[in-house]
């Protein structure tokens, strides 16, 4: 699913009982990890792998819209 930020994608997923993995939430839970570190993404990949292996529906909340030059 795609949409502009704050349009309700994660809220919809949560209401359907789908687990949402959010890079922003992980950053809030681990303020000791520098913003430029790839550790958050490694953690997200590991969590995603666990969800897939246990056949759990999951949504990744980490896409940002930006203009490329």
N, C-alpha and C positions, 0 to 999 in steps of 0.2 A: 504494500500500500504506500502511496506517495501523496504528499500534500504540503502546503505551506506550513511553516512553523506555527504551533499553537492552534492548529485547526481541529484537534481532537482525535488524532490517529491513535495515540497511546491510550486515551480515555476509552475509545471504542474497543481496542484490544483488551484492555482490563475488564470492561463490562462483559466481554464474551468469554472471560476466563483464560485468556491467552497471556502467557508470561511476557513481560516487556523487559528487555535488557537495555538499560540506558547508560550511555557513556557519561552523561551529566551527573546522574545519580552516583555512579561509581566514583567520579571525581569528588563529589561531596562527602562520600563515605571514607575516602582516602586522601585527605588534604595534604598529607606528607609526600604524595607523588607529584613531582613537578608537571605542570601543564604540557610541556614539550616532550615528556617521556612517552615511550611506546608501551609502557607497562599496562596502562588502562586498556589498550587495544588487545594486548596479549590476554588479559583477564577476560575481556569480552569474548574473545575467540574460544577460550577454555570453557566459559559458561555456555556458549552456543553449542559447542561440541557435546557437552553433557546433556543439554536439552535434546539435541538430535538423537543421541545414543539412547535416551530414555523415551523417545517417540513423543516428546512434549511439544505442543505448539508454542512458537516463540516469535516475537517481533523484535527487531533491532531498532532502537531509537538512537540514531547517531548521525543522521544525514543532515547536512547543512547546505543551504542554497547560497551560492556565491557566483559572482560574475568573473569569468576568466578573461584576461587581456589577450 
